[in-house]
């Protein structure tokens, strides 16, 4: 208990948890659930609307380099206007004795361009691929949705960067003058769930649609995922259609979509452990508006069954992680947020 709008959770090698709170705090939580103090060293966070301190990832070589990565909403620097903000990714070394840790040698490795005057659609999930590259999901900032189809910005995109922020030479748009070299895919709205498929190493994401049209996607390099031209979603209030339809040959179709009501999918995890024997290999997705944990059975890349669990909790589920004990852990998005352990 006692976390304010927790957003992300990762497990440290010793079994403790590192957790972000959207207002701008990062804490270590003991295996017994005891909250540690906020870690010093965090750069200023713009906690506005849906923005704040968001996702977390440990470096694949964390055991030796102690590097932690996080995404957050960052305000513009003077002389730019203060109401401009965007998604930024930083990394630092987790330093100090247990119980007295701090973030040392903070480096900003990526900034979304351009910054926009918006309180919405920051995206900002982080996922390390098996090759050590880092995927960062970036929202369209709501007011700039048409830019999700334009390759010269980071709005409504997924980027793939080296762990120090450089654009890999084998990125799909490398060397194309009209495109940002970091881009991996485009045509996204607001991706707030991301996980690496344990068998294929591919990036899978959940994406918020407008009114309906939330999606589960397998992200393909260099491809258009459709927003706002091709979507199952409709305009809020009026219910009128958006764009040109639901399918187009050059657009990657979602593996699943939710209509007519949005479930607001967020964090997700593939279950690889044997702790829930019938569920091994399933995908679990937290739903915010839908207030449930979705269990998705897969046959390869095909969704064969969906089940909504934990609906009686009446909680917005922000993040889903598999712990070192093989159990699923959830974060509830609430002013008195909780970490929940799902027992078989």
VOBA-1610 file (N, C-alpha, C; in pm, whole numbers, padded with zeros to 5 digits, always signed):
BEGIN
Unk+00084-00121+00000Unk+00000+00000+00000Unk+00086+00125+00000Unk+00022+00240-00024Unk+00088+00367+00000Unk+00168+00422-00116Unk+00157+00362-00234Unk+00224+00416-00352Unk+00125+00508-00424Unk+00174+00624-00471Unk+00086+00719-00538Unk+00095+00698-00689Unk-00012+00647-00749Unk-00017+00618-00893Unk+00111+00550-00942Unk+00142+00431-00889Unk+00260+00360-00937Unk+00245+00325-01084Unk+00356+00329-01157Unk+00351+00312-01303Unk+00427+00189-01350Unk+00539+00160-01285Unk+00623+00051-01334Unk+00695-00017-01219Unk+00726-00144-01242Unk+00788-00228-01140Unk+00890-00318-01208Unk+01011-00324-01156Unk+01108-00425-01200Unk+01170-00490-01078Unk+01216-00612-01096Unk+01277-00687-00984Unk+01428-00674-00990Unk+01487-00640-00876Unk+01634-00638-00864Unk+01681-00782-00841Unk+01809-00810-00869Unk+01857-00948-00856Unk+01840-01007-00715Unk+01836-00919-00612Unk+01821-00971-00475Unk+01676-00993-00435Unk+01582-00976-00530Unk+01441-01002-00499Unk+01363-00880-00457Unk+01434-00768-00429Unk+01361-00645-00399Unk+01306-00587-00530Unk+01215-00491-00519Unk+01152-00432-00636Unk+01187-00284-00645Unk+01204-00238-00767Unk+01220-00096-00794Unk+01088-00051-00856Unk+01029+00057-00802Unk+00896+00101-00845Unk+00899+00250-00873Unk+00828+00292-00980Unk+00810+00436-01005Unk+00670+00477-00962Unk+00661+00603-00914Unk+00532+00667-00888Unk+00521+00784-00983Unk+00406+00798-01049Unk+00394+00900-01153Unk+00427+01043-01107Unk+00396+01083-00981Unk+00432+01220-00941Unk+00582+01250-00942Unk+00666+01146-00954Unk+00810+01172-00968Unk+00897+01113-00859Unk+00859+00994-00811Unk+00944+00925-00712Unk+00975+00785-00760Unk+01099+00741-00729Unk+01138+00602-00752Unk+01176+00546-00616Unk+01125+00427-00584Unk+01151+00367-00453Unk+01192+00222-00469Unk+01261+00172-00368Unk+01287+00028-00359Unk+01188-00028-00258Unk+01124-00138-00296Unk+01027-00203-00209Unk+01084-00339-00172Unk+01086-00369-00042Unk+01140-00496+00005Unk+01056-00614-00042Unk+01116-00733-00038Unk+01041-00854-00073Unk+00922-00872+00022Unk+00929-00809+00141Unk+00820-00815+00239Unk+00715-00706+00214Unk+00734-00624+00108Unk+00638-00518+00077Unk+00666-00385+00144Unk+00775-00376+00221Unk+00805-00251+00292Unk+00857-00146+00194Unk+00798-00025+00198Unk+00839+00083+00106Unk+00965+00150+00158Unk+01064+00164+00071Unk+01182+00243+00105Unk+01159+00389+00072Unk+01254+00476+00111Unk+01239+00619+00082Unk+01260+00647-00067Unk+01213+00762-00117Unk+01241+00797-00257Unk+01392+00803-00281Unk+01437+00751-00394Unk+01580+00753-00425Unk+01623+00893-00467Unk+01732+00945-00409Unk+01782+01075-00456Unk+01850+01062-00592Unk+01855+01175-00665Unk+01929+01179-00790Unk+01844+01189-00915Unk+01710+01184-00899Unk+01622+01187-01016Unk+01619+01329-01074Unk+01633+01344-01207Unk+01618+01479-01264Unk+01472+01525-01256Unk+01445+01655-01278Unk+01308+01707-01262Unk+01210+01639-01357Unk+01094+01603-01302Unk+00988+01533-01377Unk+00871+01630-01392Unk+00813+01637-01514Unk+00693+01718-01535Unk+00571+01629-01509Unk+00518+01635-01387Unk+00402+01551-01353Unk+00276+01626-01391Unk+00236+01612-01519Unk+00119+01683-01570Unk+00028+01584-01641Unk-00101+01586-01609Unk-00196+01498-01677Unk-00152+01353-01670Unk-00139+01290-01788Unk-00097+01149-01793Unk+00054+01135-01778Unk+00127+01246-01774Unk+00273+01242-01771Unk+00328+01243-01631Unk+00455+01207-01620Unk+00525+01204-01493Unk+00638+01106-01505Unk+00672+01041-01395Unk+00774+00936-01397Unk+00703+00807-01438Unk+00755+00742-01541Unk+00678+00632-01598Unk+00753+00499-01593Unk+00807+00453-01705Unk+00853+00314-01708Unk+00995+00298-01655Unk+01030+00173-01631Unk+01160+00133-01577Unk+01211+00012-01653Unk+01343+00004-01668Unk+01405-00119-01720Unk+01544-00130-01660Unk+01585-00252-01633Unk+01724-00276-01589Unk+01808-00309-01711Unk+01932-00261-01712Unk+02025-00297-01818Unk+02040-00449-01820Unk+02048-00509-01941Unk+02069-00654-01948Unk+02194-00700-01871Unk+02292-00608-01854Unk+02413-00643-01777Unk+02409-00577-01638Unk+02289-00561-01583Unk+02274-00491-01455Unk+02365-00548-01345Unk+02381-00680-01342Unk+02462-00740-01236Unk+02602-00682-01231Unk+02657-00646-01347Unk+02792-00589-01346Unk+02793-00436-01354Unk+02696-00374-01426Unk+02706-00228-01442Unk+02607-00147-01358Unk+02508-00213-01296Unk+02412-00148-01205Unk+02330-00036-01272Unk+02314-00043-01406Unk+02244+00065-01475Unk+02093+00042-01479Unk+02020+00148-01445Unk+01873+00151-01446Unk+01831+00256-01549Unk+01728+00227-01627Unk+01674+00319-01729Unk+01532+00355-01689Unk+01492+00479-01715Unk+01354+00517-01689Unk+01307+00620-01791Unk+01176+00622-01813Unk+01115+00720-01903Unk+01033+00816-01818Unk+01027+00940-01864Unk+00954+01041-01786Unk+00915+01157-01877Unk+00815+01233-01831Unk+00776+01355-01901Unk+00871+01465-01855Unk+00932+01531-01954Unk+01030+01636-01924Unk+00979+01767-01985Unk+00983+01874-01905Unk+00943+02006-01955Unk+01052+02060-02048Unk+01011+02153-02133Unk+01109+02219-02221Unk+01201+02307-02139Unk+01321+02332-02194Unk+01419+02419-02128Unk+01394+02563-02173Unk+01420+02663-02087Unk+01412+02801-02134Unk+01511+02818-02251Unk+01489+02904-02349Unk+01378+03001-02352Unk+01248+02944-02407Unk+01241+02811-02429Unk+01114+02756-02479Unk+01007+02768-02371Unk+00881+02763-02416Unk+00771+02780-02322Unk+00762+02662-02226Unk+00729+02688-02099Unk+00723+02580-01997Unk+00613+02481-02023Unk+00509+02519-02101Unk+00400+02421-02115Unk+00434+02315-02220Unk+00549+02327-02286Unk+00594+02221-02378Unk+00656+02108-02297Unk+00630+01984-02337Unk+00691+01870-02269Unk+00698+01752-02365Unk+00770+01651-02324Unk+00782+01532-02408Unk+00843+01418-02329Unk+00842+01301-02390Unk+00894+01181-02325Unk+01045+01176-02341Unk+01113+01157-02229Unk+01259+01152-02224Unk+01300+01022-02156Unk+01415+00968-02195Unk+01468+00846-02132Unk+01605+00878-02073Unk+01623+00839-01949Unk+01751+00859-01880Unk+01799+00726-01823Unk+01929+00724-01790Unk+01983+00608-01720Unk+02077+00656-01610Unk+02096+00573-01510Unk+02187+00606-01400Unk+02231+00477-01334Unk+02335+00489-01254Unk+02384+00373-01178Unk+02314+00371-01043Unk+02263+00256-01006Unk+02203+00241-00873Unk+02317+00214-00775Unk+02345+00315-00694Unk+02465+00316-00610Unk+02426+00312-00463Unk+02517+00266-00379Unk+02495+00276-00235Unk+02456+00144-00172Unk+02467+00141-00040Unk+02436+00019+00036Unk+02285-00003+00040Unk+02240-00130+00058Unk+02096-00156+00067Unk+02028-00067+00172Unk+01921-00001+00131Unk+01850+00090+00221Unk+01897+00233+00209Unk+02013+00256+00142Unk+02065+00393+00127Unk+02107+00418-00018Unk+02031+00359-00112Unk+02068+00372-00253Unk+02038+00512-00307Unk+02108+00545-00415Unk+02081+00669-00487Unk+02110+00645-00634Unk+02061+00737-00719Unk+02088+00731-00863Unk+02209+00819-00892Unk+02317+00758-00941Unk+02443+00831-00964Unk+02472+00837-01114Unk+02546+00942-01153Unk+02589+00959-01294Unk+02470+00953-01390Unk+02369+01034-01364Unk+02250+01036-01450Unk+02287+01088-01589Unk+02242+01017-01692Unk+02263+01059-01832Unk+02129+01056-01902Unk+02095+01161-01975Unk+01977+01157-02062Unk+02021+01098-02194Unk+01956+00989-02236Unk+02000+00920-02358Unk+01906+00942-02476Unk+01783+00991-02451Unk+01689+01010-02561Unk+01585+01116-02523Unk+01553+01202-02619Unk+01443+01298-02600Unk+01351+01292-02721Unk+01221+01281-02696Unk+01122+01285-02803Unk+01121+01425-02867Unk+01123+01427-03001Unk+01121+01552-03076Unk+00998+01551-03167Unk+00918+01661-03168Unk+00935+01782-03087Unk+00863+01769-02953Unk+00897+01860-02860Unk+00815+01874-02740Unk+00684+01944-02781Unk+00575+01910-02710Unk+00441+01956-02747Unk+00371+02007-02621Unk+00285+02107-02636Unk+00204+02154-02522Unk+00085+02058-02508Unk+00103+01954-02429Unk-00002+01853-02413Unk+00016+01784-02278Unk-00094+01739-02221Unk-00091+01661-02096Unk-00120+01514-02123Unk-00125+01475-02251Unk-00176+01343-02289Unk-00078+01264-02376Unk-00096+01132-02376Unk-00033+01040-02473Unk+00119+01048-02476Unk+00180+01012-02363Unk+00326+01008-02355Unk+00382+00872-02398Unk+00295+00768-02402Unk+00347+00634-02434Unk+00444+00592-02325Unk+00568+00567-02364Unk+00684+00557-02275Unk+00713+00423-02209Unk+00671+00312-02267Unk+00722+00183-02218Unk+00861+00157-02275Unk+00941+00086-02197Unk+01078+00049-02233Unk+01089-00103-02238Unk+01160-00154-02339Unk+01182-00300-02346Unk+01316-00327-02413Unk+01402-00400-02344Unk+01530-00441-02401Unk+01510-00568-02483Unk+01551-00562-02609Unk+01547-00680-02697Unk+01662-00774-02661Unk+01656-00900-02708Unk+01764-00994-02679Unk+01901-00946-02729Unk+01904-00860-02833Unk+02034-00812-02884Unk+02086-00692-02806Unk+02017-00653-02696Unk+02065-00543-02612Unk+02018-00406-02656Unk+01944-00397-02769Unk+01888-00268-02811Unk+01765-00238-02726Unk+01737-00109-02710Unk+01626-00065-02625Unk+01513-00009-02711Unk+01394-00066-02696Unk+01274-00011-02759Unk+01209+00090-02664Unk+01165+00204-02720Unk+01094+00306-02643Unk+00966+00338-02719Unk+00850+00330-02651Unk+00723+00362-02717Unk+00689+00508-02689Unk+00643+00579-02795Unk+00623+00723-02787Unk+00483+00759-02836Unk+00405+00827-02752Unk+00268+00861-02788Unk+00261+00973-02891Unk+00140+00989-02948Unk+00119+01092-03050Unk+00086+01228-02990Unk+00083+01237-02856Unk+00056+01359-02780Unk-00086+01411-02800Unk-00175+01330-02857Unk-00318+01356-02875Unk-00346+01465-02980Unk-00292+01585-02957Unk-00321+01697-03048Unk-00246+01685-03180Unk-00149+01593-03186Unk-00062+01585-03304Unk-00076+01449-03373Unk-00198+01392-03371Unk-00211+01254-03419Unk-00169+01237-03564Unk-00191+01339-03650Unk-00154+01325-03792Unk-00003+01301-03806Unk+00075+01350-03709Unk+00221+01335-03714Unk+00265+01191-03696Unk+00175+01103-03649Unk+00212+00961-03634Unk+00245+00898-03769Unk+00200+00961-03879Unk+00228+00910-04014Unk+00349+00980-04079Unk+00411+01075-04007Unk+00522+01154-04063Unk+00653+01105-04002Unk+00751+01072-04086Unk+00873+01005-04037Unk+00978+01100-03979Unk+00955+01232-03990Unk+01057+01327-03944Unk+01044+01368-03798Unk+00961+01298-03719Unk+00944+01331-03577Unk+00930+01200-03497Unk+00919+01215-03366Unk+00905+01097-03278Unk+00763+01084-03223Unk+00664+01144-03285Unk+00527+01140-03233Unk+00454+01018-03289Unk+00398+00937-03199Unk+00326+00817-03243Unk+00419+00714-03306Unk+00536+00698-03245Unk+00638+00608-03300Unk+00687+00511-03193Unk+00757+00406-03241Unk+00843+00326-03154Unk+00984+00345-03206Unk+01076+00377-03115Unk+01216+00391-03154Unk+01297+00276-03098Unk+01409+00250-03164Unk+01503+00145-03122Unk+01639+00212-03113Unk+01697+00210-02994Unk+01825+00278-02971Unk+01923+00184-02902Unk+02052+00218-02914Unk+02154+00150-02833Unk+02134+00194-02688Unk+02198+00122-02596Unk+02178+00153-02454Unk+02233+00290-02416Unk+02317+00351-02503Unk+02366+00487-02475Unk+02288+00591-02555Unk+02184+00548-02630Unk+02099+00643-02701Unk+02126+00656-02850Unk+02238+00603-02899Unk+02268+00614-03042Unk+02168+00533-03124Unk+02150+00572-03252Unk+02062+00497-03342Unk+02142+00384-03405Unk+02100+00257-03391Unk+02173+00147-03452Unk+02178+00161-03605Unk+02291+00121-03662Unk+02311+00133-03806Unk+02213+00047-03885Unk+02160-00060-03824Unk+02069-00148-03898Unk+01921-00117-03871Unk+01892+00002-03817Unk+01752+00043-03801Unk+01686+00057-03938Unk+01554+00032-03947Unk+01490+00025-04079Unk+01492+00155-04159Unk+01501+00271-04091Unk+01500+00398-04165Unk+01638+00464-04169Unk+01742+00391-04127Unk+01877+00449-04126Unk+01913+00494-04268Unk+01970+00613-04278Unk+02014+00661-04409Unk+01905+00722-04495Unk+01780+00725-04442Unk+01671+00789-04520Unk+01659+00934-04471Unk+01688+01032-04557Unk+01696+01170-04508Unk+01565+01224-04450Unk+01451+01170-04495Unk+01323+01223-04445Unk+01285+01164-04309Unk+01360+01065-04262Unk+01320+00992-04140Unk+01421+01012-04028Unk+01371+01008-03905Unk+01459+01005-03787Unk+01527+00868-03781Unk+01658+00864-03761Unk+01727+00734-03768Unk+01690+00638-03656Unk+01631+00690-03547Unk+01594+00603-03433Unk+01466+00524-03460Unk+01388+00565-03561Unk+01254+00506-03579Unk+01261+00357-03609Unk+01169+00283-03547Unk+01155+00139-03574Unk+01021+00111-03641Unk+00914+00176-03594Unk+00782+00161-03655Unk+00704+00290-03631Unk+00595+00306-03707Unk+00519+00431-03697Unk+00370+00402-03708Unk+00289+00510-03692Unk+00143+00493-03697Unk+00086+00438-03568Unk+00144+00481-03454Unk+00095+00438-03322Unk+00023+00555-03255Unk-00069+00523-03164Unk-00142+00629-03093Unk-00082+00654-02956Unk-00094+00554-02867Unk-00041+00571-02732Unk-00013+00433-02676Unk+00110+00388-02692Unk+00149+00251-02653Unk+00194+00253-02508Unk+00116+00187-02421Unk+00149+00185-02278Unk+00172+00043-02226Unk+00191-00050-02318Unk+00230-00186-02280Unk+00333-00235-02379Unk+00437-00301-02332Unk+00540-00355-02422Unk+00607-00474-02355Unk+00628-00581-02431Unk+00699-00698-02379Unk+00765-00769-02496Unk+00878-00832-02467Unk+00949-00908-02569Unk+00896-01051-02567Unk+00858-01101-02684Unk+00807-01239-02692Unk+00920-01336-02656Unk+00896-01426-02560Unk+01007-01510-02510Unk+01063-01607-02613Unk+00984-01646-02712Unk+01034-01742-02812Unk+01093-01674-02934Unk+01030-01565-02980Unk+01074-01503-03106Unk+01165-01383-03087Unk+01165-01324-02965Unk+01242-01203-02941Unk+01179-01078-03001Unk+01057-01091-03058Unk+00992-00975-03118Unk+00924-00889-03011Unk+00905-00762-03047Unk+00835-00669-02958Unk+00685-00681-02979Unk+00611-00704-02870Unk+00464-00700-02871Unk+00422-00581-02785Unk+00312-00516-02826Unk+00268-00396-02754Unk+00116-00395-02737Unk+00071-00318-02639Unk-00071-00283-02632Unk-00082-00134-02655Unk-00190-00097-02722Unk-00205+00040-02768Unk-00345+00089-02736Unk-00354+00212-02682Unk-00483+00273-02654Unk-00545+00325-02782Unk-00667+00280-02813Unk-00745+00342-02920Unk-00821+00460-02864Unk-00900+00529-02951Unk-00984+00638-02898Unk-01106+00577-02830Unk-01224+00584-02893Unk-01342+00516-02837Unk-01344+00378-02902Unk-01304+00276-02827Unk-01282+00145-02889Unk-01157+00149-02974Unk-01123+00032-03029Unk-01005+00028-03115Unk-00874+00011-03041Unk-00878-00024-02912Unk-00753-00063-02844Unk-00697-00184-02916Unk-00564-00195-02918Unk-00501-00300-02998Unk-00393-00376-02923Unk-00378-00504-02960Unk-00258-00583-02929Unk-00184-00598-03061Unk-00058-00558-03065Unk+00019-00559-03189Unk+00151-00632-03173Unk+00190-00700-03280Unk+00326-00751-03297Unk+00394-00648-03387Unk+00498-00585-03335Unk+00558-00472-03405Unk+00656-00522-03509Unk+00639-00474-03634Unk+00726-00516-03743Unk+00814-00400-03786Unk+00942-00428-03806Unk+01042-00324-03835Unk+01006-00246-03960Unk+01008-00114-03946Unk+00989-00026-04060Unk+00847-00014-04109Unk+00751-00074-04038Unk+00615-00084-04090Unk+00522+00021-04029Unk+00414+00046-04103Unk+00310+00139-04061Unk+00203+00060-03984Unk+00176+00102-03861Unk+00073+00037-03781Unk-00062+00111-03787Unk-00071+00213-03874Unk-00202+00262-03916Unk-00255+00392-03860Unk-00232+00420-03731Unk-00295+00537-03671Unk-00248+00666-03737Unk-00338+00765-03761Unk-00482+00765-03741Unk-00559+00735-03870Unk-00494+00672-03967Unk-00557+00652-04098Unk-00640+00524-04098Unk-00581+00418-04040Unk-00646+00287-04037Unk-00664+00249-03889Unk-00788+00237-03843Unk-00814+00210-03702Unk-00953+00151-03684Unk-00970+00073-03579Unk-01102+00023-03542Unk-01171+00121-03447Unk-01098+00225-03404Unk-01156+00320-03308Unk-01244+00424-03375Unk-01325+00491-03291Unk-01413+00598-03340Unk-01390+00723-03256Unk-01439+00836-03306Unk-01424+00961-03232Unk-01504+00957-03102Unk-01446+01016-02996Unk-01518+01031-02870Unk-01644+01114-02895Unk-01742+01091-02813Unk-01869+01167-02811Unk-01950+01142-02938Unk-01898+01185-03056Unk-01978+01175-03178Unk-01991+01031-03228Unk-01887+00947-03198Unk-01889+00809-03246Unk-01865+00798-03396Unk-01824+00909-03460Unk-01800+00905-03605Unk-01668+00835-03635Unk-01654+00788-03758Unk-01536+00708-03790Unk-01414+00797-03809Unk-01298+00737-03787Unk-01169+00807-03799Unk-01096+00746-03918Unk-01035+00831-04000Unk-00949+00780-04106Unk-01027+00713-04218Unk-00961+00613-04281Unk-01011+00555-04406Unk-01064+00413-04392Unk-01079+00364-04268Unk-01129+00227-04255Unk-01045+00148-04157Unk-01065+00016-04157Unk-01001-00070-04056Unk-00887-00154-04112Unk-00874-00161-04245Unk-00768-00246-04302Unk-00711-00179-04426Unk-00581-00201-04448Unk-00518-00156-04572Unk-00396-00245-04593Unk-00366-00277-04719Unk-00260-00376-04747Unk-00125-00343-04686Unk-00090-00213-04681Unk+00044-00177-04633Unk+00048-00153-04483Unk-00063-00175-04413Unk-00070-00148-04269Unk-00074-00281-04193Unk+00006-00290-04087Unk+00009-00411-04005Unk-00122-00421-03927Unk-00193-00532-03944Unk-00320-00550-03872Unk-00293-00593-03728Unk-00373-00546-03632Unk-00353-00590-03494Unk-00384-00738-03476Unk-00322-00801-03376Unk-00351-00941-03343Unk-00485-00953-03271Unk-00522-00846-03202Unk-00653-00840-03136Unk-00690-00693-03125Unk-00820-00664-03124Unk-00864-00527-03098Unk-00993-00536-03015Unk-01019-00428-02942Unk-01132-00427-02851Unk-01228-00315-02892Unk-01351-00356-02931Unk-01456-00262-02968Unk-01588-00312-02906Unk-01690-00230-02885Unk-01690-00086-02910Unk-01637-00005-02793Unk-01610-00071-02679Unk-01567+00003-02560Unk-01419-00018-02538Unk-01348+00089-02502Unk-01205+00077-02472Unk-01186+00007-02338Unk-01087-00083-02333Unk-01048-00141-02204Unk-00929-00065-02146Unk-00862+00016-02230Unk-00741+00090-02191Unk-00631-00006-02143Unk-00572-00082-02238Unk-00470-00180-02200Unk-00340-00111-02162Unk-00273-00165-02060Unk-00147-00106-02016Unk-00039-00214-02012Unk+00033-00224-01899Unk+00148-00315-01892Unk+00112-00459-01925Unk+00212-00534-01971Unk+00187-00672-02014Unk+00309-00759-01989Unk+00284-00889-01977Unk+00393-00984-01954Unk+00354-01119-02011Unk+00452-01187-02070Unk+00434-01327-02112Unk+00469-01414-01992Unk+00386-01514-01965Unk+00413-01605-01854Unk+00500-01721-01905Unk+00620-01730-01850Unk+00711-01838-01891Unk+00733-01941-01781Unk+00682-01912-01660Unk+00707-02003-01547Unk+00605-02116-01543Unk+00629-02214-01454Unk+00537-02327-01436Unk+00445-02307-01317Unk+00439-02184-01263Unk+00365-02165-01137Unk+00213-02175-01154Unk+00164-02149-01274Unk+00019-02162-01301Unk+00012-02258-01421Unk+00016-02389-01396Unk+00046-02484-01504Unk-00038-02468-01631Unk-00165-02439-01618Unk-00250-02430-01738Unk-00224-02302-01817Unk-00153-02208-01759Unk-00139-02075-01820Unk-00001-02049-01879Unk+00088-02146-01872Unk+00223-02123-01925Unk+00215-02084-02073Unk+00290-01980-02111Unk+00289-01934-02249Unk+00179-01833-02279Unk+00090-01807-02182Unk-00015-01707-02204Unk+00042-01566-02188Unk-00030-01470-02245Unk+00004-01329-02232Unk-00095-01265-02135Unk-00043-01185-02043Unk-00128-01117-01944Unk-00116-00966-01963Unk-00232-00899-01970Unk-00237-00755-01997Unk-00320-00688-01889Unk-00269-00581-01833Unk-00346-00502-01736Unk-00439-00407-01809Unk-00562-00392-01760Unk-00657-00297-01819Unk-00688-00188-01717Unk-00680-00063-01760Unk-00706+00051-01674Unk-00857+00075-01667Unk-00915+00126-01775Unk-01059+00148-01775Unk-01134+00016-01757Unk-01083-00091-01817Unk-01149-00221-01808Unk-01139-00286-01672Unk-01050-00235-01584Unk-01034-00284-01446Unk-01030-00436-01439Unk-00932-00493-01510Unk-00920-00639-01512Unk-00778-00676-01550Unk-00747-00803-01529Unk-00624-00863-01583Unk-00670-00955-01696Unk-00626-00925-01817Unk-00665-01008-01932Unk-00567-01122-01948Unk-00622-01242-01964Unk-00539-01360-01994Unk-00566-01396-02140Unk-00458-01403-02218Unk-00471-01428-02362Unk-00398-01556-02398Unk-00472-01651-02452Unk-00411-01776-02499Unk-00372-01757-02644Unk-00251-01804-02677Unk-00195-01785-02810Unk-00164-01918-02876Unk-00178-01921-03009Unk-00122-02031-03089Unk-00032-01960-03188Unk+00099-01960-03161Unk+00190-01879-03241Unk+00155-01732-03224Unk+00127-01664-03338Unk+00091-01522-03332Unk-00060-01499-03337Unk-00138-01604-03313Unk-00284-01593-03320Unk-00344-01598-03180Unk-00435-01506-03154Unk-00509-01508-03026Unk-00622-01609-03038Unk-00621-01710-02951Unk-00727-01813-02959Unk-00833-01798-02850Unk-00799-01732-02739Unk-00898-01718-02632Unk-00859-01600-02544Unk-00960-01533-02490Unk-00936-01424-02394Unk-01023-01446-02271Unk-00967-01416-02156Unk-01045-01425-02031Unk-01012-01303-01946Unk-01114-01246-01882Unk-01093-01131-01793Unk-01092-01179-01648Unk-00980-01158-01580Unk-00961-01201-01442Unk-00963-01079-01348Unk-00988-01107-01219Unk-00974-01007-01111Unk-01065-00885-01130Unk-01181-00905-01194Unk-01270-00790-01216Unk-01333-00738-01087Unk-01342-00826-00985Unk-01404-00783-00860Unk-01312-00693-00778Unk-01184-00682-00816Unk-01094-00588-00746Unk-01137-00443-00768Unk-01202-00416-00883Unk-01237-00279-00921Unk-01115-00187-00916Unk-01006-00233-00976Unk-00881-00156-00977Unk-00832-00137-01119Unk-00778-00020-01148Unk-00708+00006-01274Unk-00572-00063-01265Unk-00545-00158-01352Unk-00419-00233-01346Unk-00320-00173-01445Unk-00215-00113-01391Unk-00119-00036-01471Unk-00005-00121-01524Unk+00049-00211-01442Unk+00165-00288-01487Unk+00149-00434-01447Unk+00210-00521-01525Unk+00208-00666-01502Unk+00350-00716-01522Unk+00403-00789-01426Unk+00539-00843-01437Unk+00543-00985-01382Unk+00630-01067-01439Unk+00657-01199-01380Unk+00777-01182-01287Unk+00760-01223-01163Unk+00867-01210-01065Unk+00969-01323-01075Unk+01082-01308-01003Unk+01183-01414-01003Unk+01130-01546-00944Unk+01020-01537-00866Unk+00957-01659-00811Unk+00858-01720-00911Unk+00849-01662-01032Unk+00758-01714-01135Unk+00614-01668-01121Unk+00583-01593-01014Unk+00447-01545-00994Unk+00425-01412-01066Unk+00299-01380-01094Unk+00264-01252-01155Unk+00244-01146-01047Unk+00297-01027-01075Unk+00283-00911-00986Unk+00216-00799-01063Unk+00126-00727-00997Unk+00049-00619-01061Unk+00067-00489-00984Unk+00056-00377-01055Unk+00049-00246-00993Unk-00089-00188-01016Unk-00150-00130-00913Unk-00280-00066-00929Unk-00262+00085-00938Unk-00324+00146-01040Unk-00309+00289-01067Unk-00413+00364-00984Unk-00369+00412-00869Unk-00460+00467-00771Unk-00378+00561-00683Unk-00443+00660-00622Unk-00371+00749-00530Unk-00321+00672-00408Unk-00384+00559-00376Unk-00328+00466-00276Unk-00301+00336-00351Unk-00197+00340-00435Unk-00169+00226-00521Unk-00106+00111-00446Unk-00123-00008-00502Unk-00073-00130-00436Unk+00008-00214-00533Unk+00095-00295-00477Unk+00157-00406-00550Unk+00080-00531-00509Unk+00029-00603-00607Unk-00047-00726-00578Unk+00029-00846-00634Unk+00028-00954-00556Unk+00089-01079-00601Unk-00026-01175-00636Unk-00022-01234-00754Unk-00129-01323-00798Unk-00091-01466-00761Unk-00162-01525-00667Unk-00130-01661-00622Unk-00203-01764-00710Unk-00138-01877-00738Unk-00205-01979-00822Unk-00333-02028-00757
//
